[in-house]
Amino acid sequence: MSSIPENLKYTQEHEWIRAEGNRLVVGITDHAQQTLGDVVYVELPKVGTTVEMGEPFGTVESVKAVSELFMPVTGKVVKVNEEVVEDPELVNTDPYSDGWLIEIEPTDSKQVGELLDAAKYGELLKAE
């Protein structure tokens, strides 16, 4: 079974967020990267882009498929992980650390409370 860190919040589309001060770091889960297979390309938004909760903010392309990335909460992109753009395999090897995707400033921090905790995300995976 995929690893599900307790300190993160999750979406039903298999993204995770981690609070760092007043910013949120966004990535895809271990389950998502396993499902995708070898990631060969990552497309991320430009810094300064504002994306609404649930809206696509980029894509991850693997040898199997292209998958859209969905924003866990509404916010403005303040940092993009350029290392992942240059070395997409980081999403596979370290999805919760080096393989993070973007950092955002949320516009409504209450939205974080609407996301799944680790236990609920685990239940979602079992149901799939």
N, C-alpha and C positions, 0 to 999 in steps of 0.2 A: 504494500500500500504506500501511497505517496506520503511524504512528510508534510505535516501541517503545523507550522510554528504557532504557539499559543499567543504570541504578542502581536499578531497581525489581525486585520479585518479582511474579509473576503467578499467577492461578488459571486453571483450565480454563473457569471461568464468566465470565472476562474482567474480574475485579477486579484491582487492583494494590495493593501496599503499599510504603511507603517508611519506613525507620527514621529516627526523629528522637529521639536520646537513647534512653531506655527506653520510648518510645512508638512506635506505628506509625500512620501516616496511611493511610487506605483510600479508594480511588476506583474508577471504572470506566475501562476502557481506551479509547483512541481508536477502536479497532475496534468496541467495544461501542456507543459513542455514534453512530458512523456507521451501524451496523446499526439502531439504534433510530430514528434520524431526530430531528426536533425534540422535545427534552424539554420537557414542559409542567408536570410535577409531580414532586416528589421527596418521599418519605416516609422519615424517618429515626428511629432509636430515641432514647429519652430518655437523657440523661447518667446514668450509674450502672447501665445495663442490661448484663448479662453475656450474651454470645452465644457459642455453641460453634462451633468450626471447621466449615464446611460448612453451617451453619444459616442460614436467611434472616434478614436484619437490617433490611430495608426494601424499598421498591419505587421504581422509576423508571418514570414514565408518559410515553409519547411520543404523537404523533399517530397512530402505527401500532399500538402495543401497550403493555401493562403488563408489566414484567419485574421479577422478584424479584432482590434483591441478596443475595449469599451471603458470609458471613464467611470471610476467608482464614485466620485463626487464631483460637483461642479467646481471648477477652479482654473487659475491661470498657470500655464506652464512657465516655471522659473529656471528649470535646468533640464537638460537632456543628457542621457548617458551616451556620450560619443563613442566610448569603448565598445558598447554593444552594437552600435551602427557599424563600426569597423571590424568587430569580431563577434558576429551574431551567436556563435557557439556558446558564449557566456550564459545565454538564456538557458541552455541545456545543462551546463556544468555547475552553475551556481545561481539558480533562479531567485533565491531570497537575499543574495548579497551582491556580488559583482554583476549579476545579470539584471539588476533593476533597470527600469526603462526611463521614467521621467520623475521630476520632482515638481509639485504644484503648491500654490497658495490657494487653499480652499476658500470659496466665497460664502459657504454656509457649513460651518463645522458640525451642525446638528445632523447632516446627512451621514456622517461617519457612523452614528448610532443605528442607522437603517441597514448597515452591512452585516454580514454573517460573522459570528465569532468562530473560533477554531472548531468547537464541538458541532455547531450547526453546519459548517462547511463539510466536516467529516460525514455528517448525515446525508448531505447532498450527494457526495461522492458515492456513498453506499447505494443510494437510490438510482443512480445512473446506470 
